[in-house]
Amino acid sequence: MGTTLAVNLRARARALQLTHNEVASRAGLGERRFANYVLGRREPDLQTLVRIARALQTSPNDLLGFDTPQVANTVELLRARMSAALDQLDERDLEVVVRQAEVMARVPLKKPG
């Protein structure tokens, strides 16, 4: 089963529908290095843990099991997934996504400036 950290890394990535390779990339880590954390073979230093937590849209305390677990709300998970995806977009693609979201929400489009 692995350490609490390893279990929580796998669970959080699964909840956000991210592969381990995607998490590693977003945290600026090599795939093999991240795999060692996911498999419970090694534990990251604090700086690396913070980078992983950011990539997974959570806190180091949550990954280490220090926070009281709460039942995940579907809307919260969807927002976290959207946020994680948006962080990977360049400005042009982000503008396209914002416009699409505004259309879906039927919000009047505003021109920049």
VEXKE-116443 format. One record per residue (C-alpha): residue number from 1; residue in one letter; x, y, z. Coordinates in nm, 3 decimals, padded with zeros to 5 digits. Example, Ala and Ser with C-alpha at 12.3 -4.5 7.8 and 13.67 -1.06 7.14 Angstrom:
BEGIN
k r u v w
1 A 01.230 -00.450 00.780
2 S 01.367 -00.106 00.714
//
This chain:
BEGIN
k r u v w
1 M 00.000 00.000 00.000
2 G 00.282 00.246 00.075
3 T 00.330 00.546 00.296
4 T 00.056 00.799 00.364
5 L 00.227 01.036 00.123
6 A 00.247 00.777 -00.154
7 V -00.118 00.680 -00.110
8 N -00.228 01.045 -00.108
9 L -00.020 01.130 -00.415
10 R -00.187 00.853 -00.611
11 A -00.535 00.941 -00.483
12 R -00.504 01.313 -00.557
13 A -00.367 01.255 -00.908
14 R -00.650 01.008 -00.973
15 A -00.910 01.258 -00.843
16 L -00.776 01.523 -01.081
17 Q -00.752 01.266 -01.361
18 L -00.381 01.333 -01.406
19 T -00.122 01.072 -01.493
20 H 00.188 01.046 -01.279
21 N 00.389 01.176 -01.574
22 E 00.165 01.484 -01.597
23 V 00.207 01.555 -01.226
24 A 00.583 01.510 -01.252
25 S 00.599 01.749 -01.547
26 R 00.384 02.012 -01.376
27 A 00.601 01.990 -01.063
28 G 00.919 02.017 -01.270
29 L 01.037 01.667 -01.175
30 G 01.165 01.373 -01.371
31 E 00.924 01.084 -01.415
32 R 01.151 00.838 -01.233
33 R 01.199 01.071 -00.937
34 F 00.825 01.124 -00.899
35 A 00.765 00.749 -00.936
36 N 00.986 00.691 -00.631
37 Y 00.755 00.916 -00.426
38 V 00.439 00.754 -00.563
39 L 00.573 00.407 -00.485
40 G 00.680 00.507 -00.134
41 R 01.049 00.435 -00.200
42 R 01.158 00.789 -00.116
43 E 01.013 01.105 00.034
44 P 01.066 01.451 -00.114
45 D 01.236 01.740 00.059
46 L 01.012 02.030 00.165
47 Q 01.072 02.239 -00.147
48 T 00.986 01.946 -00.374
49 L 00.680 01.858 -00.166
50 V 00.552 02.214 -00.206
51 R 00.601 02.196 -00.585
52 I 00.413 01.865 -00.598
53 A 00.131 02.003 -00.382
54 R 00.095 02.301 -00.615
55 A 00.085 02.073 -00.919
56 L -00.190 01.874 -00.746
57 Q -00.380 02.186 -00.633
58 T -00.358 02.091 -00.267
59 S -00.142 02.153 00.040
60 P 00.165 01.969 00.168
61 N -00.028 01.899 00.490
62 D -00.305 01.731 00.295
63 L -00.057 01.513 00.105
64 L 00.113 01.415 00.431
65 G -00.222 01.330 00.592
66 F -00.211 01.607 00.852
67 D -00.536 01.772 00.745
68 T -00.863 01.613 00.846
69 P -00.989 01.429 00.541
70 Q -01.314 01.565 00.401
71 V -01.548 01.412 00.152
72 A -01.451 01.556 -00.183
73 N -01.719 01.769 -00.339
74 T -01.759 01.703 -00.712
75 V -01.772 02.074 -00.792
76 E -01.453 02.136 -00.590
77 L -01.274 01.859 -00.777
78 L -01.392 01.993 -01.111
79 R -01.272 02.342 -01.020
80 A -00.935 02.201 -00.909
81 R -00.903 02.008 -01.236
82 M -00.991 02.320 -01.436
83 S -00.743 02.527 -01.241
84 A -00.467 02.272 -01.295
85 A -00.541 02.265 -01.668
86 L -00.556 02.645 -01.700
87 D -00.215 02.678 -01.536
88 Q -00.067 02.492 -01.833
89 L -00.212 02.719 -02.105
90 D -00.039 03.007 -02.280
91 E -00.216 03.344 -02.302
92 R -00.375 03.280 -02.643
93 D -00.523 02.944 -02.545
94 L -00.636 03.084 -02.210
95 E -00.829 03.357 -02.395
96 V -01.006 03.091 -02.605
97 V -01.105 02.893 -02.294
98 V -01.234 03.207 -02.118
99 R -01.447 03.297 -02.419
100 Q -01.586 02.944 -02.438
101 A -01.669 02.950 -02.067
102 E -01.839 03.288 -02.101
103 V -02.053 03.157 -02.389
104 M -02.146 02.848 -02.189
105 A -02.234 03.064 -01.888
106 R -02.418 03.307 -02.118
107 V -02.211 03.595 -01.983
108 P -02.193 03.896 -02.213
109 L -01.856 03.901 -02.385
110 K -01.644 04.204 -02.300
111 K -01.379 04.333 -02.531
112 P -01.036 04.382 -02.373
113 G -00.931 04.736 -02.289
//
